[in-house]
Amino acid sequence: MSATILVQIMDFMELTSLIRDVPDFPQKGIVFKDITPLLASPAGLAMAVETMANPFRGMGIERVAGAESRGFIFGTAIAQALSAGFIPIRKPNKLPARTCGVEYELEYGTDRLEVHADAVEPGQRVLMVDDLLATGGTMKAACNLIHELRGEIAGIAVLIELTTLAGREILKPHGDIHSVIKF
């Protein structure tokens, strides 16, 4: 086994140990993946940011976009690591200037995301970031916003991917997806 693969396995095991399972949250039958212990660990947080950012180094990323709220945590840190700007994608009526928005389906209804209309210049390379990829609905809506502004999605980075929910499938048209931990 190569040294690089061994380091990746160690990184995965160390990061995974910092993610707490919370049964029956937010509702019965759901096992919530709580990242707050990882966020509280300086080494864990640094490792998470680096392992999310590293595949995109040297790719000309100009902006990193993260959806409210945990996408802000990793998105701003990854933007800083890649010397890029950060684009907050917010829930309705949270941004002060002119916005573009998109409604999207949830398991239990609909929701809406908005971004400033001038957040991306046409052709700018944008990395999409979030903490978790489950069904892919939120990330798909965020990608649609960036496309609406004529930004170029350079890739998608998530810390955790819940593979049984197949969110990756609906995101394939939006570019390469890098997930650090898969459950």
N, C-alpha and C positions, 0 to 999 in steps of 0.2 A: 504494500500500500504506500502511495507516495506521501511525502511530508505535507503537501498542500491539502490532500484529501483528509489526512489525519487532523490537521488544524481545523478544517471545516467541520468535521465530526465533533471535535472538542467544543468549537464555538456553538454548534447546534445544541449539544448537551448542556452547556453552561447557560445559554439563553433560555432553553426550555425549562430548566430548573427554577428560573425566576418568574415563570408564568403560573399563576394560581388558578386552579379550577374552582368555580363557585357554582355548586349545583342549584338548580331551580331558580336561576336569576337570568333575565328579569321576570320569567314566568316558569311555572312547573314544567319539568321535562327538558329545559335548556341547561346546558353546562357552559357557563360564561367563562371565557378566557380572560382573566384579569391581569393586565400588564402593569398595575401599579407597583408590585414588588420590583419589577425590572426597571421601572422609571426611578425608583428610590435607590438603585444600585449605580453608583458612578461608573463602575467598570461595565456593568450590564448595559446601561444606556449608551455608553460610548461604543461598545461592541455592536449593539443593534444598529446604531446610526452608520457605522463604518460598513457593516455587512450589507446594509441596504443601499448605500451610496457607491460602494466599490465597483459594481458592474457597469456603472454609468460614467465613470471617470474618463476623461478624454473624448467624450461623445458630443461636446459642444452644447451641453445643457445650459440654457439661458435663464430659465425659470423653473421653479418647482412649485407645483400646485398641490394643496392639501385641503381636504374637506373637513369641516367642523365636526368634531372638536379634536379628536386624537390625531387626525391628519395634520393638525397644526403643530403638534409636539414633534413629530418626526420630520415633517416637511420643512420647518424652519431650520432644524439642525442639519438636514441633508442639503438644503440650499446653501447654508454657510460652508459645509464641507466641500461643495462643488463650485463655490464662488459664483453662485447664481442668485437671482432674486426670488422672492417668495410670493405666491398668489394665494390669498385666503379664499376658499369657496365656502360660502356661508348659507345659513338658513335664511328665510325671507326677512326683509326689512332690518337687516343688521349692518348693511354697508351704506355709507353716507352719500356716495356719488351715484351717477347713472349706472344701472345694472342690466345684465342679461340674465335670464333665468330659464330653468327647465323643471317641469314636473316629472316625477317618476313614480313607478309602482313599488309599493312595499307589500309584504305578506298580508298586512292588515289595513291597507288603504293606499293613500298617496302622500307624497311629500314634495318639497321644492327646494332647489339649490339655486343660489345666485352668485354672480361674480361681477366685479366692476367691468363695465363695457370697454375700458381702456387697459385692462390688465395684461393683455398680450398683443403684441404687434404681429401682423400677418407673417407667417413663416418662422416665428420664434420657436425654438426647440424647448418643449416642456416635458418635464418628468412628473408623472402623477404619483402621489404618495398617500398611503393610509396605513393604519396599524393592522387592519384585518380585512381579508377578502373572504366573504361568505357567499351570498347569492350573486354578488357583483352589481346589484342595482344602484347603489350610491356611486360606485366608481364609474359605471357606465354613464350615469347622468353627469358626473364631473367631466368625463372625457367629452361628452357631447357639448358641454359648455365651451371647452377649449377649442373644439372643432368649429363651433359657431363663430368664435372670434378669429378663426383662421390660423390658429396656432398649430404647430406640428408636434404631435405626441411622440416623444423619443422612447418612451417606455413607461412601465408601471412597476412601482416597488411597494411591497407590503411586508410587514414583519411576519404576520401569521396568515396562512391560507387554510381554510377549512375545506378540504378537498371533496368531501362527500356532498357539499352543496353546489359544486360545479360552477362557481362564479367565473372561473377562468374561461369557460366556453363562451359566455356572452361578451367577454372582453377581447377575444382574439382579434377582431377587426381594428382594435385600438393599439396594437403593438405588442412587443415582448413584455412578459410578466415575470418579474423576479420576486419570489417569496423566500424569506429566510427560513421559516419554520412551517412545516406542513403537518396538520393533524387530520 
